[in-house]
């Protein structure tokens, strides 16, 4: 590699002919402090000095809006009282609907609980009648026997007494 001849680009030679002051075209060299993401953006988009000059020209001509008026977020928008009142009214109407639905659900729940209680009491009654029949069968009496009929009558009254109305 040491044998290779070093060449100079023609564009470089032209820039040298113009001189350092001519290349700057009346620009001043100054230092500014920038955010790291700004520096990164400038690096990724070409000549940083040229980009800054273009941004300043756009701002001076009014083509560039400041952060205070450009792309405000929804939360930064001024509150429109009519819009807010409409939203409140819509939410109140929705709340009323949800409350009525909740009342309907509570009524359905109460009805289902009542049905469950009735079913449970009927089930208990069936269990008592089953136990009565089992007990009568264990007596080994004929269904026409007086003792069978008397015992059945007593058990039926007992079941009626302890059963819920």
Secondary structure, 3 states (H helix, E strand, C coil): CCCCCCCCCHHHHHHHHHCHHHHHCCCCCCCCCCCHHHHHHHHHCCCHHHHHHHHHHHHHHCCCCCCCCCCCCHHHCCCCHHHHHHHHHHHHHHHHHHHHHHHHHHHHHHHHHHHHHHHHHHHHHHHHHHHHHHHHHHCCCCCCCHHHHHHHHHHHHHHHHHCCC
